Amino acid sequence: MTKFQTFFETNFFGVCTKLGEKLGISTFSIRLFFVHACFFTFGSPIIIYLGLAWLLNLRKYLRQKYHPILW
C-alpha cells in the first residue's frame, strides 16, 4: 500500500500532502474533503486543486532555476 501511495504522491501534484504539512492536518482528511467537495459542488474544487498544483510546480521550477546545486 505504501508503494502505491508513494507512486501517486510523487507522480501527481502533491497538493494535499503539501497542505497537510503546512496546516498540520492529516493528508487523508484533506483528500477526503476534496472528494466530498467535488461531489457536492459538481467538480468546482478541481479548479482550485489545479491552481494550487500549478503554484507548487512554479515554486519548484523557480527553486531549481536559482539554486541548481541544491537539487
Backbone bond lengths (Angstrom), bond angles and torsions (degrees), N, CA, C in turn:
res aa  C-N    CA-C-N  psi(-1)  N-CA   C-N-CA  omega(-1)  CA-C   N-CA-C  phi
1 M - - - 1.455 - - 1.530 111.29 -
2 T 1.320 117.35 -36.99 1.460 119.18 -178.79 1.523 111.39 -69.08
3 K 1.333 117.92 -32.53 1.468 119.63 176.74 1.525 110.24 -64.64
4 F 1.310 115.45 -40.70 1.462 121.07 178.80 1.525 111.03 -63.43
5 Q 1.319 116.53 -44.92 1.466 121.22 179.75 1.528 110.57 -66.93
6 T 1.312 118.05 -42.10 1.460 121.73 178.43 1.524 110.79 -62.83
7 F 1.330 116.87 -40.27 1.462 121.21 178.55 1.527 110.64 -58.80
8 F 1.337 116.94 -47.57 1.458 120.04 -178.52 1.520 112.01 -69.07
9 E 1.316 117.99 -37.54 1.460 119.74 -179.01 1.517 112.16 -70.92
10 T 1.319 118.37 -31.29 1.458 119.74 179.75 1.522 112.47 -85.62
11 N 1.326 117.98 -32.26 1.455 120.23 -176.95 1.520 113.74 -90.62
12 F 1.302 117.60 -21.61 1.452 120.06 175.46 1.520 108.40 -100.92
13 F 1.275 117.89 -168.13 1.446 121.09 -166.58 1.525 114.88 -75.91
14 G 1.314 119.31 -31.87 1.454 121.14 179.83 1.516 113.95 77.49
15 V 1.314 116.97 24.34 1.455 120.82 -178.14 1.525 110.90 -65.31
16 C 1.317 116.67 -46.42 1.467 120.12 -178.48 1.524 111.03 -64.78
17 T 1.312 117.32 -37.91 1.458 120.71 178.56 1.516 110.99 -64.58
18 K 1.315 116.83 -44.52 1.458 120.89 179.95 1.528 111.38 -65.36
19 L 1.333 117.09 -41.68 1.463 120.25 177.25 1.527 110.75 -63.44
20 G 1.323 116.42 -40.58 1.458 120.08 179.00 1.512 112.48 -63.31
21 E 1.328 116.59 -39.70 1.466 120.26 177.67 1.527 111.23 -65.86
22 K 1.322 116.69 -44.05 1.463 120.82 -177.27 1.527 112.41 -68.36
23 L 1.346 117.05 -40.73 1.452 121.14 -174.54 1.523 113.52 -93.19
24 G 1.328 117.49 -11.59 1.459 120.76 -179.17 1.522 112.82 75.18
25 I 1.331 117.04 29.07 1.456 123.12 179.64 1.523 107.61 -113.11
26 S 1.330 115.78 150.17 1.462 118.28 179.57 1.526 110.56 -65.50
27 T 1.315 115.04 144.35 1.461 121.43 -178.87 1.524 110.56 -63.65
28 F 1.322 116.12 -36.75 1.462 120.62 179.71 1.526 111.04 -59.67
29 S 1.324 117.56 -41.75 1.469 121.25 179.82 1.522 111.48 -64.02
30 I 1.300 116.78 -40.17 1.466 120.37 179.66 1.520 110.56 -68.06
31 R 1.329 116.94 -42.66 1.464 119.64 177.95 1.523 110.80 -63.31
32 L 1.315 116.57 -41.99 1.455 120.66 178.78 1.527 110.97 -62.61
33 F 1.321 116.85 -39.29 1.463 120.90 176.35 1.531 110.70 -61.30
34 F 1.338 117.72 -45.77 1.463 120.75 179.75 1.523 111.30 -61.73
35 V 1.327 117.15 -40.71 1.464 119.94 179.92 1.524 110.46 -65.14
36 H 1.323 117.04 -46.89 1.461 119.64 178.85 1.526 111.62 -64.77
37 A 1.307 116.94 -41.20 1.462 119.79 179.34 1.527 111.39 -63.93
38 C 1.317 117.09 -36.30 1.471 120.19 178.36 1.524 110.95 -66.09
39 F 1.330 116.57 -39.57 1.466 118.95 178.83 1.525 111.90 -68.21
40 F 1.321 117.05 -42.00 1.457 120.10 -175.73 1.523 113.20 -75.95
41 T 1.319 117.53 -27.51 1.468 119.93 -177.22 1.528 112.31 -112.57
42 F 1.315 115.99 16.55 1.465 122.51 175.80 1.531 113.24 59.19
43 G 1.331 117.05 38.24 1.451 121.24 170.42 1.507 117.00 92.98
44 S 1.311 120.45 2.56 1.462 120.10 -177.55 1.546 113.74 -66.89
45 P 1.340 122.05 -28.63 1.470 119.44 176.06 1.525 113.95 -65.34
46 I 1.321 116.66 -14.38 1.468 119.34 176.83 1.525 109.59 -62.73
47 I 1.319 117.55 -34.90 1.469 121.59 177.75 1.525 109.95 -63.84
48 I 1.328 116.77 -42.79 1.473 120.82 177.47 1.520 110.16 -63.84
49 Y 1.331 116.51 -43.87 1.459 121.24 179.64 1.524 111.11 -60.05
50 L 1.320 117.22 -46.13 1.465 120.53 -179.80 1.526 111.71 -66.49
51 G 1.326 117.17 -35.51 1.469 120.41 175.94 1.518 111.50 -64.08
52 L 1.333 116.73 -43.89 1.461 120.09 176.94 1.524 111.52 -65.03
53 A 1.320 116.68 -37.91 1.469 119.99 177.53 1.524 110.40 -63.62
54 W 1.314 117.08 -40.31 1.461 120.59 178.45 1.532 110.72 -62.90
55 L 1.335 116.33 -42.01 1.464 119.57 179.06 1.531 111.69 -64.90
56 L 1.320 117.30 -40.65 1.463 120.15 178.62 1.527 111.45 -64.17
57 N 1.323 116.29 -42.29 1.463 119.45 178.73 1.519 111.16 -68.12
58 L 1.321 117.88 -34.20 1.458 121.19 177.25 1.532 110.28 -65.36
59 R 1.331 116.76 -44.03 1.469 120.53 177.77 1.522 110.98 -62.21
60 K 1.341 116.59 -41.06 1.462 120.35 179.14 1.527 110.24 -63.94
61 Y 1.328 117.23 -41.63 1.458 121.44 179.06 1.521 111.02 -64.11
62 L 1.330 117.51 -44.26 1.464 120.64 -179.27 1.526 111.51 -65.79
63 R 1.315 117.20 -37.93 1.468 119.87 177.49 1.516 110.96 -64.84
64 Q 1.327 117.80 -40.02 1.457 120.51 178.56 1.517 111.06 -68.52
65 K 1.302 117.24 -35.14 1.454 121.47 -177.72 1.522 111.19 -68.70
66 Y 1.329 117.17 -41.63 1.453 120.41 -175.46 1.522 113.54 -92.25
67 H 1.329 117.97 -19.34 1.468 121.29 179.90 1.525 109.87 -133.63
68 P 1.325 118.71 65.52 1.473 119.20 -176.59 1.521 113.04 -67.88
69 I 1.324 118.34 -21.55 1.457 120.59 -178.53 1.530 110.25 -72.78
70 L 1.322 118.05 -33.89 1.446 121.67 -177.69 1.523 112.90 -70.29
71 W 1.300 118.35 -24.81 1.454 121.01 -178.27 1.464 108.63 -100.83
